[in-house]
Structure formats: structure tokens, C-alpha cells
Amino acid sequence: MSSYGPPAFVWMKDGWDACLDNLHRIFPAVLAFQALAVLPAILIWKHFGNRWYAMPWELLVGAPLSAGMNLFFVHIARDGRTDYGDIFRGFSVFPAAVAVSFLYGLIVTGGLLLLVLPGVIWGLAFVFAQYSVLDRKTGVRGSFRYSSAITQGFKERLFPLGMLWAALEVMTPGIISAEGTVLHMRLAMDFRPWAVTAFVLKTLVFMPWLNMAFALAYVSLAKRHERETPPDTVSAP
């Protein structure tokens, strides 16, 4: 990893370089994730006319696949290795992967509803729980503890990455959106050229770049934590 500049911008730069070097490997993984996790949820949503019917798929299938995608990027960040089987390895820790994803969403949402600041702090403190649950097999509680430990003192350095991620999620127009009430969220689709272009760039360029940047941050902070923690207190991989 580069050794110059603030850590967040080093992770961003190195993440961009790693994405360019592995683009031919990352594209198939991203497309597979979209086909397996996202597209079926959209079809369920469209069929029933309410997003709540799609949420079981998003949680029970999407969460393990998301954990697998995190592992896929972590292995590129750690040793340059790619294995498309990583995408499905979240199912090997299925209950923990689902629970960590669900609890992380509740923690961040709850923090944002109370005040914006707690949501940001908790989001950054526990952001790597969804990485360690599969990478280190830390279980549910251990994943949150491990993430909190390795991000201790580094939340402000992770802040630019988190804010860039949030900005892309909130401000980038997409082809899919929800209309109606919280209890009855109808599917709305927008296939205007600028919306499709934004969706493609976000899905195939910007989000893989940020996934790689976060994976580099995770690997870097995990190594630092291991160096500074007595061997008998470091969680086994």
C-alpha cells in the first residue's frame, strides 16, 4: 500500500488502482451479485407490488452474498487472489451473516433517527462487522467487537470513505425507486438515459472502487490491530 497522504485518500487511490488492475475479475463478480441478489428481489417486488415481500430475499439471500462479496474484495486487497467461490461463502456462516447484516442496519438506522452523529459514529465503528463475520469467523457479537476494536482511533480517517459511500447512495439517480407509504412501497422504474447511465457507472465503477477501498482499509487496520495486540487476544482467522 502507498505510504503517503491521509489514510482515507491512500485507500481511495490504492482502491482505484486495484480496481483497474482487476477489472476483468471484478466485473463478473459484480454482475453475478446483481443477478443473484438484486434482480430476484426486484422481480418479487414488482410481482407483489410491495417491497416488504422482497425483503426476506434481500436479507436471507442478499446478506450472505454481500458477505461473500466483501471476502472477494478482501482477498484481492490482501494478496491479489480472486476466487469467484468467495461470493457464496457467506452461506457457510449463514445465521451469523444474516444477523450481523440485520443488526448493523438497525444500529445505523437507529443512530440516524436519534441524531445524525450517533448514526455516523456507530456506522463507522461497526462497518467491518460484515467483513470479519466471514473473513475471521467471529460470530455475531465477536464481529461487532472486532470491528469496534480495529476502528478505534480511526473513525475520523474512515469518515471520508463513509461520506462518499452515503453520497453515492443518496444522490446518485437510479433506475429503481420506491413510491407510496412505508407499509406499502411500490416499485418505480426510470429508464431515461441519464438515469441508466448513472446506474451503470455507480454499479460497475464507483461502488466496486469503494468496496475495494474499504477492503484495503479493513486489511490495513486488521494488520495494525494484530501488531499492537498480544497474540492470545487476537481473534483467529
C-alpha positions as CSV (number, residue, x, y, z in Angstrom):
1,M,0.0,0.0,0.0
2,S,1.1,3.5,-0.6
3,S,2.6,5.4,2.4
4,Y,1.8,9.0,1.6
5,G,-1.2,11.2,2.3
6,P,-4.1,10.8,4.8
7,P,-5.2,7.1,5.1
8,A,-8.6,7.6,3.6
9,F,-7.2,9.1,0.4
10,V,-4.5,6.5,0.3
11,W,-7.2,3.8,0.5
12,M,-9.1,5.6,-2.2
13,K,-6.2,5.8,-4.6
14,D,-5.0,2.3,-4.0
15,G,-8.5,1.1,-4.3
16,W,-8.9,2.7,-7.7
17,D,-5.6,1.3,-8.8
18,A,-6.5,-2.2,-7.6
19,C,-9.9,-1.9,-9.4
20,L,-8.2,-1.0,-12.6
21,D,-5.8,-3.9,-12.3
22,N,-8.5,-6.4,-11.5
23,L,-11.4,-5.0,-13.6
24,H,-11.7,-8.2,-15.7
25,R,-12.2,-10.2,-12.5
26,I,-14.4,-7.7,-10.6
27,F,-16.9,-7.2,-13.4
28,P,-18.1,-10.8,-13.5
29,A,-18.4,-10.9,-9.7
30,V,-20.4,-7.7,-9.6
31,L,-22.7,-8.9,-12.4
32,A,-23.2,-12.2,-10.6
33,F,-24.1,-10.4,-7.4
34,Q,-26.6,-8.2,-9.2
35,A,-28.2,-11.3,-10.9
36,L,-28.4,-13.4,-7.8
37,A,-29.1,-10.8,-5.0
38,V,-30.7,-7.7,-6.6
39,L,-32.6,-8.9,-9.7
40,P,-34.7,-11.5,-7.9
41,A,-35.6,-9.0,-5.2
42,I,-36.8,-6.5,-7.9
43,L,-38.9,-9.2,-9.6
44,I,-40.5,-10.2,-6.3
45,W,-41.2,-6.5,-5.5
46,K,-42.7,-6.0,-9.0
47,H,-44.9,-9.1,-8.8
48,F,-46.4,-8.3,-5.4
49,G,-46.4,-4.5,-5.7
50,N,-44.8,-4.0,-2.3
51,R,-41.2,-4.0,-1.3
52,W,-41.9,-5.8,2.0
53,Y,-42.4,-9.0,0.1
54,A,-38.9,-8.7,-1.4
55,M,-37.2,-8.1,2.0
56,P,-36.9,-11.7,3.0
57,W,-34.9,-12.4,-0.2
58,E,-32.8,-9.3,0.4
59,L,-31.9,-10.4,3.9
60,L,-31.8,-14.2,3.6
61,V,-30.0,-14.3,0.3
62,G,-28.6,-10.8,-0.2
63,A,-26.8,-10.7,3.2
64,P,-24.8,-13.9,2.7
65,L,-23.9,-12.9,-0.8
66,S,-22.9,-9.4,0.4
67,A,-20.6,-11.1,3.0
68,G,-19.1,-13.2,0.2
69,M,-18.5,-10.1,-2.0
70,N,-16.7,-8.5,0.9
71,L,-14.5,-11.5,1.2
72,F,-13.9,-11.4,-2.6
73,F,-12.6,-7.8,-2.3
74,V,-10.6,-8.6,0.9
75,H,-8.7,-11.4,-0.8
76,I,-7.8,-9.0,-3.7
77,A,-6.7,-6.4,-1.2
78,R,-4.7,-8.9,0.9
79,D,-2.9,-11.0,-1.6
80,G,-4.2,-10.2,-5.1
81,R,-6.1,-13.5,-5.1
82,T,-9.5,-13.8,-6.7
83,D,-11.9,-16.7,-6.3
84,Y,-15.5,-16.5,-7.5
85,G,-16.4,-19.1,-4.9
86,D,-15.9,-16.4,-2.3
87,I,-19.2,-14.9,-3.4
88,F,-21.1,-17.9,-2.0
89,R,-19.1,-18.5,1.2
90,G,-21.3,-16.3,3.2
91,F,-23.8,-19.2,3.3
92,S,-21.2,-21.1,5.3
93,V,-21.9,-18.7,8.2
94,F,-25.5,-18.1,7.2
95,P,-27.1,-17.4,10.6
96,A,-24.3,-15.0,11.6
97,A,-24.1,-13.3,8.2
98,V,-27.9,-12.6,8.3
99,A,-27.8,-11.5,11.9
100,V,-24.8,-9.2,11.5
101,S,-26.4,-7.5,8.4
102,F,-29.7,-7.1,10.1
103,L,-28.3,-5.7,13.3
104,Y,-25.9,-3.4,11.5
105,G,-28.8,-1.9,9.6
106,L,-30.8,-1.5,12.8
107,I,-27.9,0.2,14.6
108,V,-27.2,2.7,11.9
109,T,-30.8,3.4,11.3
110,G,-31.5,3.8,15.0
111,G,-28.5,6.2,15.3
112,L,-29.6,8.3,12.4
113,L,-33.2,8.5,13.8
114,L,-31.9,9.6,17.2
115,L,-29.4,12.1,15.9
116,V,-27.2,12.1,12.8
117,L,-23.9,11.9,14.7
118,P,-24.6,8.7,16.6
119,G,-25.5,7.0,13.3
120,V,-22.3,8.1,11.7
121,I,-20.1,7.1,14.7
122,W,-21.8,3.7,15.1
123,G,-21.8,3.1,11.3
124,L,-18.0,3.7,11.2
125,A,-17.3,1.7,14.4
126,F,-19.1,-1.4,13.2
127,V,-18.6,-1.1,9.4
128,F,-16.2,-4.1,9.4
129,A,-18.5,-6.4,11.3
130,Q,-19.8,-7.6,7.9
131,Y,-16.2,-8.3,6.9
132,S,-14.9,-10.2,9.9
133,V,-18.1,-12.4,10.3
134,L,-16.8,-14.3,7.2
135,D,-13.2,-13.5,7.0
136,R,-12.4,-14.3,10.6
137,K,-15.5,-16.4,11.5
138,T,-16.0,-14.2,14.6
139,G,-19.7,-14.8,15.1
140,V,-22.3,-12.2,15.7
141,R,-21.1,-10.5,18.9
142,G,-17.5,-11.1,18.1
143,S,-17.8,-9.4,14.7
144,F,-19.1,-6.1,16.2
145,R,-16.4,-6.3,18.9
146,Y,-13.7,-6.9,16.4
147,S,-14.8,-4.1,14.1
148,S,-15.0,-1.7,17.1
149,A,-11.5,-2.7,18.1
150,I,-9.8,-2.2,14.8
151,T,-11.6,1.1,14.0
152,Q,-10.7,2.5,17.5
153,G,-9.0,5.9,16.8
154,F,-9.5,5.6,13.1
155,K,-13.2,6.7,12.7
156,E,-12.3,10.2,11.5
157,R,-10.0,8.7,8.9
158,L,-12.7,6.4,7.7
159,F,-15.2,9.3,7.6
160,P,-14.4,10.5,4.1
161,L,-15.0,6.9,2.8
162,G,-18.3,6.6,4.6
163,M,-19.5,10.0,3.5
164,L,-18.6,9.3,-0.1
165,W,-20.5,6.0,0.1
166,A,-23.5,7.7,1.6
167,A,-23.4,10.5,-1.0
168,L,-23.4,8.0,-3.8
169,E,-26.3,6.0,-2.3
170,V,-28.4,9.1,-1.7
171,M,-27.6,11.5,-4.5
172,T,-27.0,9.2,-7.5
173,P,-30.1,8.7,-9.5
174,G,-31.1,5.1,-10.1
175,I,-33.5,3.1,-12.3
176,I,-35.2,1.7,-9.2
177,S,-37.0,3.7,-6.5
178,A,-39.9,3.3,-4.0
179,E,-43.2,5.2,-4.1
180,G,-46.0,5.3,-1.6
181,T,-46.0,4.7,2.2
182,V,-43.6,2.9,4.4
183,L,-46.0,0.0,4.7
184,H,-46.8,-0.1,1.0
185,M,-43.7,0.7,-1.0
186,R,-44.5,0.5,-4.7
187,L,-41.8,-0.1,-7.3
188,A,-41.0,2.8,-9.7
189,M,-38.6,2.4,-12.6
190,D,-36.9,5.1,-14.6
191,F,-35.1,4.2,-17.8
192,R,-34.3,7.6,-19.0
193,P,-30.7,7.7,-20.5
194,W,-29.2,9.8,-17.7
195,A,-30.7,7.5,-15.0
196,V,-29.5,4.4,-16.8
197,T,-26.0,5.9,-17.2
198,A,-25.8,6.9,-13.6
199,F,-26.9,3.4,-12.5
200,V,-24.3,1.7,-14.7
201,L,-21.5,4.0,-13.5
202,K,-22.5,3.5,-9.9
203,T,-22.8,-0.3,-10.1
204,L,-19.8,-1.1,-12.3
205,V,-17.4,1.7,-11.4
206,F,-17.9,3.7,-8.3
207,M,-19.3,1.1,-5.9
208,P,-16.6,-1.5,-6.8
209,W,-14.0,1.2,-6.2
210,L,-15.4,2.0,-2.8
211,N,-15.7,-1.7,-2.0
212,M,-12.0,-2.1,-2.8
213,A,-11.1,1.0,-0.7
214,F,-13.0,-0.4,2.3
215,A,-11.4,-3.8,1.8
216,L,-7.9,-2.1,1.8
217,A,-8.9,-0.2,5.0
218,Y,-10.0,-3.4,6.7
219,V,-6.9,-5.3,5.8
220,S,-4.7,-2.4,6.9
221,L,-6.5,-1.8,10.2
222,A,-6.6,-5.6,11.0
223,K,-2.8,-5.9,10.5
224,R,-2.2,-2.9,12.7
225,H,-4.5,-4.3,15.4
226,E,-2.7,-7.7,15.3
227,R,0.7,-5.9,15.6
228,E,-0.5,-4.0,18.7
229,T,-2.5,-6.7,20.4
230,P,-1.0,-9.6,22.4
231,P,-1.2,-12.9,20.4
232,D,-3.5,-14.6,22.9
233,T,-6.1,-11.8,22.5
234,V,-6.2,-11.7,18.7
235,S,-9.2,-13.5,17.1
236,A,-8.1,-16.4,14.9
237,P,-8.8,-16.0,11.2
